[in-house]
Amino acid sequence: MAAPVAAGAQQVANPTPELAPVVVTGSLTQQDQKNVLGDVSVIDRATIERAGQSSVADLLQRQPGVEINSNGGPQTATSVFLRGANSNQTLLLIDGCRINTATLGSGDFQGMPLGNIERIEILRGTASSLYGADAIGGVINIITRKGGGDRPLSVYGNVGYGTHDTSRVSVGLDGAADSWRYALNAGYGHSRGYNATSKTIGGAANWSYNADRDGYEQNDVSGSVGYTWAAGQEIAFDFYHTKLNGQFDAGGGMPPMNEYDDRLRQIINLYTLSSTNQLNDWWRSTLRLSQSNDTQRNLVAPGSYGYPDDGRTRFRTRHRRHRVSVVRLAL
């Protein structure tokens, strides 16, 4: 159960005409959704709030052509499959920056909070010509809140509590003033979790059974600031941080290894600097520099099958990306 709270500037009585959805995932540039050749769907902020889900994985599971596989309780290792392709063939982007790990190849969906997301764009089907071989199944692009528009300031919050002592709180603000736009969001989540294993499998004893709960603790913060220094000229900086400490059952084998408190610890940091320039009435260019760091540690029982002798593994993936896109708007 969640209770959203929001405060902002008084709304104008005159209705605002609804604009056609604009997406960027299908062509790397802004396009009306109806003009995109690929199969693209958009989950906007209003849909996210109405859905009442607690994680990105739960939200994606309701979309056609998307399958989710989680290794245990809430916020555990999660794999996403688009149109039957492998999980390492589904590319995860945050604001257009790659998050897929170089070691596992798949995206880390388990630590993604919903409070700081403006919309999610899902491109189904091969997108290798635009994004490379890790987008054979498709692309999921998570767009965070940016602020801007005509609102001077909007403050919002969300508080939720549910079963298994699960709680979530998020607060944020966004808006615009003079030539500036801004957005800031922070959140915290916690759950005792539940036991995701069973004592028997097909009537036989499960020697990997672990009676513990698989809970998690997660915190996140993200922000964006942009400055329009001349008409059609903007420079912007965006950042994203999330930290997850979650329990899971690794299936380490017979006692006492199966009684170990297996854990996943993960930190994702993303920084982006961009410059958007409207050169004239029919030409726009964007320069984007970004870096993402994904550090993941697994702690399992020493001697578990497939793990080092001390039961500890550590992966770190760093993406550095620079891109210049030029869009010719009209002849």
Secondary structure, 3 states (H helix, E strand, C coil): CEEEEEEECCCCCCCCCCCCCEECCCCCCCEEHHHCCCEEEEEEHHHHHHHCCCCHHHHHCCCCCEEEEECCCCCCCEEEEECCCCHHHEEEEECCEECCCCCCCCCCCCCCCCCCEEEEEEEECCCHHHHCHHHCCEEEEEEECCCCCCCCCEEEEEEEEEHHHEEEEEEEEEEEECCEEEEEEEEEEEEEEECCCCCEECCEECCCCCCCCEEEEEEEEEEEEEEEEECCEEEEEEEEEEEEEEECCCCCCCCCHHHCCCEEEEEEEEEEEEEEEEEECCEEEEEEEEEEEEEEEEECCCCCCCCCCCCEEEEEEEEEEEEEEEEECCC
